[in-house]
Amino acid sequence: MAIEMYKDIVKITVPTPFPIGDVNTYVVKGDRLTLIDAGIRTEEADAALKAGLKNAGYEVSDIEQVVLTHHHPDHIGLLDQFNVHIYGHEYAKNWLSYNEPFMQWRKVFFLALFKEFGIPADKYEMAANMEKTLPFGSQRSRLSGFLKEGDTVPGLPDFRVFETPGHAQSHIVFYREKDGLLLAGDHILKTVSSNPLIEPPMEVGGERSKSLLQYHHSLKKIMDLDISHVMTGHGNDLSSIKPLLQRRFERQHERAMLVLSMLQSRPMTMFELCIQLFPEVYEKQTGLTLSETAGQVDYLLQQGSIRADRAEDGAIYYYGA
């Protein structure tokens, strides 16, 4: 556990068992004492958050509300410790309480996607890998209200909400214009580029979002703001984002060109591409690797560099133009 101060904000860092490492939560002083994000549901994280609050002069009972950047388990896991109002994007509502109908729809969505991606039926057990992180999230909390583009944060009227889907369909960030401060969640990280993840649509029967394309649009939206300081969901703060994001756009294009060269050699399904790109980890990190592969394909389709054709068995094959 560690705490840092920036003006009226206390950063409390707590551990996670995930490869990304520690996660940052923030205590913001305003009309209501606000916690931004709530760590992960482990004993170690719980102890670290409580110790961080104590070092900052607070107790859990002093927190008057929690505001979420997004619904991923390492950001909502300790919500059940707080008997306060919780605010976030509407998409997050189904994940806080493990809403059973939505979770069943989630399974239907991914099984249909596996067929479209050309994953053989004997590999469908990989879907279980996408369930492993869910127990680290909140089990019984509810959103008290939804936040959307242009809203001000309840109790923190200087912070304006921007919707930034991509890494998560629920992702929002909070911008304070008077000093250029951005509470960025996982939208912008200093040392790694956030994974734009495939997630089921909020409404049953909806189509999958093009997460990487969303992410690019969300990044460009934030680049238009006058930002002087960024506090992130993982790792250290940032003071300049435009050069960093421009390099990431360039690297993204380079990755897509690699995929294009592969498809110019022969047509492949999404799953075949995924195996080529991530031969060592695709079975253990199913969600991440399929999301990354789909992102490259979506990018190339948007550029007109590849075309798609659906086979009789429902699998989609991609061809280099």
PALOVEX-571016 format. One line per 5 residues: number of its first residue (from 1); their letters; for each residue x negated, z negated, y negated of C-alpha. Coordinates in pm, 1 decimal, padded with zeros to 6 digits. Each point is the difference from the previous one (the first is absolute). Layout:
BEGIN
NUM	a	X/Z/Y; ... .
This chain:
BEGIN
1	maiem	00000.0/00000.0/00000.0; -00118.1/00077.5/-00351.6; 00162.1/00002.9/-00341.4; -00088.4/00193.8/-00312.9; 00147.9/-00004.1/-00349.0 .
6	ykdiv	00082.8/00294.8/-00221.4; 00171.0/-00102.5/-00323.8; 00328.9/-00161.7/00106.6; -00023.7/00111.8/00363.6; -00149.6/-00182.4/00298.7 .
11	kitvp	-00114.7/00210.4/00295.5; 00015.2/-00179.5/00334.5; -00168.1/00176.6/00290.7; 00112.6/-00079.3/00353.3; -00123.2/00129.0/00338.7 .
16	tpfpi	00172.9/00251.5/00228.0; -00077.5/00107.1/00358.0; 00024.9/00365.6/-00105.3; -00295.9/00240.6/-00046.9; 00070.2/00014.1/-00375.5 .
21	gdvnt	-00109.0/-00364.4/-00026.2; 00115.2/-00257.8/-00253.2; 00314.7/00053.8/-00204.6; 00049.3/-00100.8/-00363.9; 00298.6/-00189.3/-00134.0 .
26	yvvkg	00051.8/-00079.4/-00367.7; 00151.9/-00285.3/-00195.6; 00126.3/00121.8/-00336.9; 00107.3/-00237.0/-00277.2; 00311.7/00114.1/-00182.9 .
31	drltl	00356.0/-00108.9/-00060.9; -00011.5/-00078.7/00372.5; -00311.9/-00088.0/00198.7; -00024.0/00307.9/00218.0; -00184.4/00078.2/00322.1 .
36	idagi	-00080.6/00369.0/00045.9; -00003.6/00066.9/00377.1; -00011.0/-00268.7/00266.3; -00282.1/00067.0/00244.7; 00035.1/00020.5/00376.6 .
41	rteea	00173.4/-00231.8/00245.9; -00293.5/-00180.3/00162.0; -00105.9/-00364.2/-00010.0; -00326.8/00099.7/-00165.2; 00173.7/00192.3/-00277.4 .
46	daalk	00252.2/-00279.6/-00054.7; -00276.4/-00257.7/-00038.0; -00199.0/00227.6/-00231.7; 00296.4/00072.1/-00227.0; 00089.2/-00367.0/-00030.5 .
51	aglkn	-00362.0/-00090.3/-00071.2; -00021.3/00274.4/-00261.4; 00313.5/-00120.2/-00171.5; -00133.8/-00354.2/-00000.7; -00333.4/00110.1/-00148.4 .
56	agyev	00195.0/00177.1/-00273.2; 00198.0/-00317.5/-00069.0; 00321.4/00090.6/00182.9; 00198.0/-00078.3/00311.9; 00222.5/00232.5/00201.1 .
61	sdieq	00301.1/-00169.3/-00160.1; -00122.4/00103.0/-00348.5; 00049.1/00371.0/00073.8; 00329.6/00109.3/-00156.4; 00024.5/00352.6/00135.9 .
66	vvlth	-00187.2/00253.7/00215.7; -00035.0/00367.5/-00090.8; -00117.4/00253.5/00259.7; -00208.5/00313.0/-00044.8; 00113.2/00121.6/00344.8 .
71	hhpdh	00130.9/-00108.4/00336.3; -00306.5/00016.3/00228.4; -00057.0/-00316.3/00209.1; -00319.3/-00106.6/-00177.8; 00197.8/-00017.6/-00326.2 .
76	iglld	00322.3/-00168.1/00114.1; -00107.0/-00227.6/00283.9; 00024.4/-00337.1/-00173.9; 00324.8/00064.2/-00186.3; 00182.6/-00243.1/00225.1 .
81	qfnvh	-00203.6/-00283.9/-00156.4; 00175.0/00055.1/-00334.9; 00362.0/-00092.3/-00070.9; 00018.6/00214.5/-00313.1; 00128.5/00336.6/-00119.5 .
86	iyghe	-00190.5/00297.8/00142.0; -00012.0/00340.4/-00169.8; -00123.7/00335.7/00122.4; 00095.6/00361.3/00059.5; 00326.8/00054.6/00187.3 .
91	yaknw	-00180.6/00160.9/00294.4; -00166.8/-00333.6/00075.3; 00329.7/-00173.5/00074.9; 00011.1/00100.9/00366.3; -00351.1/-00123.3/00075.4 .
96	lsyne	00022.4/-00351.0/-00141.6; 00252.5/-00122.9/00253.8; -00083.5/00239.1/00284.3; 00340.8/00163.9/-00041.5; 00096.8/00092.4/00356.6 .
101	pfmqw	00208.4/00317.3/-00064.2; -00277.3/00136.9/-00220.2; -00266.6/-00084.1/00257.2; 00200.4/00180.7/00267.7; 00026.3/00301.0/-00232.5 .
106	rkvff	-00376.7/-00026.5/-00048.5; -00053.5/00042.7/00374.5; 00236.1/00298.9/00015.6; -00178.7/00156.3/-00299.3; -00347.0/-00030.2/00151.4 .
111	lalfk	00103.8/00121.2/00345.1; 00147.9/00312.9/-00160.1; -00315.8/00040.5/-00205.6; -00216.9/-00033.3/00311.0; 00188.2/00293.9/00153.3 .
116	efgip	-00043.4/00207.1/-00315.1; -00370.2/-00087.8/-00011.0; -00044.3/00124.2/00355.7; -00088.0/-00335.2/00153.3; 00046.6/00008.7/00380.1 .
121	adkye	00264.2/-00237.9/00135.7; -00262.8/-00187.7/00202.2; -00167.8/-00093.9/-00328.9; 00313.6/-00144.7/-00161.2; -00123.8/-00350.7/00079.2 .
126	maanm	-00225.7/00046.3/-00302.1; 00310.3/-00079.4/-00205.4; -00050.7/-00363.3/00099.8; -00321.6/-00000.8/-00204.5; 00213.5/00050.7/-00308.7 .
131	ektlp	00182.2/-00328.2/00066.4; -00307.1/-00222.7/00015.2; -00014.5/-00093.0/-00368.0; 00370.7/-00081.7/-00041.3; -00022.2/-00366.4/00116.7 .
136	fgsqr	-00239.6/-00070.1/-00288.0; 00276.2/00061.3/-00255.1; 00288.3/-00206.6/-00132.2; 00264.0/-00100.5/00253.6; 00294.0/-00124.7/-00203.9 .
141	srlsg	-00043.2/00072.5/-00372.4; 00227.3/00222.6/-00208.7; -00043.9/00192.9/-00322.6; 00187.9/-00161.1/-00287.7; -00013.0/00317.0/-00206.7 .
146	flkeg	-00139.8/00352.5/00003.1; -00263.7/00137.0/-00237.9; -00014.0/00366.7/-00094.1; -00183.8/00233.6/-00236.6; 00015.0/-00113.9/-00361.3 .
151	dtvpg	00120.6/-00354.5/00068.4; -00176.1/-00300.0/-00146.3; -00098.6/-00269.5/00246.6; 00238.9/-00299.4/-00008.1; -00173.0/-00291.9/-00167.4 .
156	lpdfr	-00292.1/00224.0/-00102.9; 00148.5/00220.2/-00273.5; -00336.1/00150.6/-00100.9; -00038.1/00167.9/00339.9; 00171.5/00332.5/00066.2 .
161	vfetp	00073.9/00131.0/00348.1; -00126.0/00337.2/00124.5; 00106.7/00135.4/00336.3; -00305.9/00119.2/00193.7; 00105.7/00108.0/00350.1 .
166	ghaqs	-00265.9/00130.0/00235.3; -00185.6/-00284.6/00164.6; 00343.8/-00155.0/00050.1; 00346.9/00129.9/-00079.6; 00068.6/-00328.7/-00178.0 .
171	hivfy	-00315.4/-00000.8/-00211.3; 00026.5/-00094.7/-00366.8; -00261.4/-00103.3/-00256.0; 00024.6/-00208.2/-00317.6; -00151.8/00112.7/-00331.5 .
176	rekdg	-00052.0/-00209.3/-00313.4; -00043.7/00238.6/-00288.3; -00126.1/-00249.2/-00258.9; -00332.4/-00051.2/00180.9; 00001.7/00292.3/00245.1 .
181	lllag	00022.6/-00220.6/00308.9; 00126.0/00146.9/00327.1; 00099.0/-00212.3/00298.0; -00051.0/00279.5/00249.7; 00065.9/-00143.0/00345.9 .
186	dhilk	-00141.1/00244.0/00254.8; 00066.4/00306.5/-00213.3; -00357.0/00002.3/-00132.2; -00288.1/-00173.6/00178.9; -00362.8/-00004.9/-00111.6 .
191	tvssn	-00192.1/00082.4/00316.8; 00249.0/00187.2/00219.8; 00283.7/00243.0/-00049.8; 00334.1/-00142.3/00109.1; 00156.8/00151.3/00310.7 .
196	pliep	00325.2/00183.5/-00082.3; 00206.8/-00113.6/00297.4; 00290.9/00165.4/00176.9; 00302.7/-00229.9/-00023.0; 00365.2/00055.8/00093.1 .
201	pmevg	00238.2/00092.2/-00280.7; 00220.0/-00281.5/-00125.9; 00313.9/00184.8/00104.6; 00065.0/00072.1/00366.5; -00039.7/00369.5/00077.0 .
206	gersk	-00227.4/00077.1/-00294.0; -00312.5/00214.6/00023.0; -00350.9/-00139.2/-00019.3; -00156.8/-00015.7/-00341.6; -00317.8/00197.0/-00067.5 .
211	sllqy	-00203.3/-00314.3/-00062.5; -00329.5/00157.5/-00107.8; 00173.6/00231.8/-00247.5; 00195.1/-00298.3/-00132.3; -00323.1/-00195.4/-00031.4 .
216	hhslk	-00169.1/00274.7/-00201.3; 00298.7/00018.6/-00235.0; 00001.8/-00378.6/-00040.4; -00372.7/-00009.0/-00076.3; 00033.1/00270.9/-00263.6 .
221	kimdl	00285.5/-00192.6/-00161.0; -00218.4/-00309.6/-00032.9; -00295.2/00203.4/-00131.8; 00213.7/00083.2/-00303.6; 00017.8/-00367.8/-00101.2 .
226	dishv	-00247.8/-00164.9/-00236.2; -00152.4/-00237.1/00257.1; -00293.5/-00228.0/-00079.2; 00008.5/-00237.0/00300.0; 00136.4/00032.0/00353.8 .
231	mtghg	00064.8/-00293.1/00234.7; 00038.1/00123.7/00356.0; 00154.2/-00109.6/00328.2; -00336.4/-00005.5/00178.3; -00353.7/-00030.0/-00133.4 .
236	ndlss	-00131.0/-00020.0/-00353.7; 00152.1/00093.2/-00333.6; -00053.6/00335.3/-00167.1; -00058.3/00087.4/-00364.0; 00000.2/00379.9/00022.1 .
241	ikpll	00216.9/00199.6/00237.4; 00001.0/00363.8/-00111.9; -00348.9/00096.2/00129.7; 00067.1/-00190.1/00323.4; 00333.2/00169.5/00063.4 .
246	qrrfe	-00136.4/00342.1/-00089.0; -00271.5/-00042.9/00266.5; 00265.6/-00101.1/00250.8; 00208.7/00307.5/-00076.2; -00309.4/00212.8/00062.1 .
251	rqher	-00078.7/-00172.4/00330.1; 00361.7/00039.8/00107.4; -00024.5/00374.9/-00060.1; -00320.4/00011.4/00205.0; 00169.8/-00176.3/00292.9 .
256	amlvl	00288.5/00244.6/-00016.4; -00241.6/00293.8/00008.2; -00148.8/-00140.3/00321.8; 00347.6/-00005.0/00155.3; 00061.7/00353.8/-00125.4 .
261	smlqs	-00316.5/00121.8/00173.0; 00120.8/-00159.1/00323.8; 00337.4/00174.4/-00024.1; -00162.5/00333.0/-00076.1; -00166.6/-00023.8/00341.1 .
266	rpmtm	00324.8/-00056.8/00188.9; 00353.4/-00130.4/-00059.2; 00048.6/-00370.1/00069.6; 00268.8/-00264.0/-00002.6; -00030.5/-00307.9/-00217.8 .
271	felci	-00105.1/-00202.2/00303.3; -00269.7/00248.7/00100.8; -00137.2/-00010.6/-00352.5; 00009.4/-00379.4/00003.0; -00205.9/-00011.2/00320.4 .
276	qlfpe	-00255.1/00237.4/-00151.9; -00026.9/-00204.4/-00319.0; 00005.2/-00348.3/00156.1; -00108.2/00031.2/00365.1; -00119.5/-00360.4/00028.5 .
281	vyekq	00284.1/-00188.2/-00168.2; 00322.3/00203.4/00007.7; 00149.0/-00201.9/00287.3; -00074.4/-00342.6/-00151.0; 00073.0/00090.4/-00363.7 .
286	tgltl	00297.1/00224.5/00058.0; 00178.4/-00047.6/-00331.5; -00309.0/00041.3/-00215.6; -00137.6/00306.2/00176.9; 00331.1/00184.9/00026.7 .
291	setag	00071.3/-00075.3/-00367.0; -00339.8/00131.7/-00105.8; 00042.7/00315.2/00207.3; 00351.0/00063.1/-00128.8; -00127.3/-00045.2/-00354.7 .
296	qvdyl	-00258.4/00276.2/00042.5; 00260.2/00232.7/00150.6; 00251.5/-00071.0/-00277.5; -00269.1/00070.5/-00259.9; -00094.1/00332.5/00160.5 .
301	lqqgs	00364.3/00104.6/00036.1; 00057.3/-00072.1/-00368.3; -00306.6/00211.0/-00085.6; 00132.8/00286.1/00212.4; -00318.3/-00009.1/00209.2 .
306	iradr	00174.4/-00045.3/00335.1; 00337.0/00078.0/00157.5; 00211.7/-00181.8/00255.3; 00202.1/00118.0/00299.6; 00224.0/-00210.9/00224.8 .
311	aedga	-00031.0/00054.8/00376.5; 00290.7/-00010.6/00246.1; -00084.9/-00358.9/00099.6; 00033.1/-00114.0/-00364.6; -00372.5/-00036.5/-00070.4 .
316	iyyyg	-00128.2/00158.6/-00320.0; -00317.4/00208.5/00007.7; -00209.4/00064.5/-00311.4; -00189.7/00321.2/-00064.5; -00272.6/00077.6/-00250.5 .
321	a	00121.0/00262.2/-00245.4 .
